[in-house]
Amino acid sequence: MALPPILVLGIFIGLPIGLAFFLSIGYTGGLNEVISIIGQDVRGRDGKLFTLQAYKDVIADPRFAGDLKTTLIVSFVATILVLIFSIGVGLLQRLRGGKLSSILTGLSLTPLFIPVVISSWALYTFYGSAGLYRTIFNSFGLDIPQITSTMLAVIIGSIWTSLPFAILMVTSGFQSVPNALIEAAQDAGASLITIIRTVMLPLALIPIIIVATFTSIGVLGSFTIPYFLGPNQPTMFGVEITNFFTAYNRPQQSVVMAFIVFAAASGIAISYIWANFRSAKESGRV
Amino acid sequence: MANQNGQGLELVGLRKILGGRVIIDDLNLVVNKGEMVSLLGPSGCGKTTTLRMIAGFLIPESGKVFLAGKDVTEIGPEKRPSAMVFQNYALWPHMTVFKNVAYPLKVRKMSKSEIEKRVHDVLELVNLMHHKDSRPAQISGGEQQRVALARALVQEPDILLLDEPLSNLDAKLRVKVREDIRELQRRLGITTVIVTHDQDEALSISDRIAVMNDGRIEQFSTPQELYDAPQTEYVANFIGSLNRVTGSYENGAISAGSDVIGIRPEDVFFSKNQVPGSVAATVTLVVPRGHFYEVYLKRNDAELRAFVSSEVPKAGDAGFANITKALIYRDGKLVRTA
């Protein structure tokens, strides 16, 4: 029963990952032979068990430090802002309800129905050098710096694409906190801030962690948004990996970068597993 | 009537509208200090709404709530000198038993040593010290109930509010926990209001019971008074078992009439021999009810049920049935007992 999906996963995901990994440590023969012949600066293992020369190349390249910094800053800031917005809307919806929170939730779901490439263009034309945003300020005689081709534009775009899922998750997390648990805290003498800090946030922590992991991994590996809106150099890894693979014809180095990003994402994934473990512990399953 | 100077609870002319419907209308109640009072009634009669107004979760449209002599009508639950035990206990699943109980003291910014001491004392009181590091999901329903009680008691409130605290426990445990609650309440002398729809529970642990119907208090008396002299037909029906017959009652016999005659089954006696006031009767059905039998009797003037615990007759037996006490109601109000 489970064999067909395992085979599909093995052939289409497992095998390419394996090949890429072996290419990154210098295995240039076999199925990696063609790419090794076409690509530039491919480092072979020269009879040794493996070589980390390609990793050394990438790390020594000054572009790498810049890209890493850009990617981490954008991912971190976008994740924090997405968390702040989604927790804010979720709390408003749970504690106050009413029209404002419904409108905010509805609005925040809009990006779900707009393809990323279209929204990227929309943001580009809005925040670009001759975009609506600058035009409006210009008509009042104010020369506002353009936002596109900066990290800020990538952050704005990342928030735009990540917010709908985040709001859905966090809102449902807060909604599932029973009224009685909030009222019990109120009855015990807790102020609203204390209730949020000691009861609501801990009880919605698992959806919040899921949002944090998915958002940060999503932004970390994003391509379309930084490609349209981001700076040329340094840029995000999603764009840089593509540049290395196509424009610079350095497939081995692009694979190495992909593995470095993968390692970073794995670290985030561990927090996700921990969150699941914690939830199991709380409900007495572990 | 005012006990604004006293230390208990007083509700004056409470009115509450929810979803366009009047839930509570002109409700008045005085609970003395140290007294345990039940709000008893069927689902939807407004008892929980009343309790929530006492706790501060609902603000009444009109009327006043006095707790320990202070007007608290407009004060939120976090500032009221009351503590509530919720129906599903409402324990925070991410905190241990100790942290759940310590929470009210922590938000009051008490010192660590003081918190430790008071939580230990109250956990000893409810016999849960061995579970102080457990999470709510790891202990039984009865233990969770005691944690909820400990969390309320640790606040040393002027008034303890219990919202159907036993409804999630099985029958045996319910009896044990209600006795524990009563014992604790007596020992601490804490004013307590308990909401329940279980008359057994109310009758066995309350000093006084307020029977509620449709947002009003039908009768507020001691359990004995409530059982012996229910002031309205509704209360008579709600508390205990009742034979309800329409007619006119005179000297143990029922004739045509428009009064409602309420007769407790334990006030109906069947015997083979005729006694003054008894009427010829046949046994139609005998139902065992554990420690007693419910005997269905057909008299010439009415069909009645009797509770019998010894010399149980059989279906088809002929004899005589007499009534030793009857409650006579006109327009739903008690007019006399005979």
Interface residues (C-beta under 8 A of the other chain):
Chain A: P178 A180 L181 E183 A184 A185 Q186 D187 A188 G189 A190 S191 T194 T198 V199 P202 L203 L205 E282 S283 G284
Chain B: A55 G56 F57 G76 P77 E78 K79 S82 A83 M84 F86 Q87 N88 A90 L91 W92 P93 H94 Y103 P104 V107 R108 R135 A137 Q138 R151 Q155
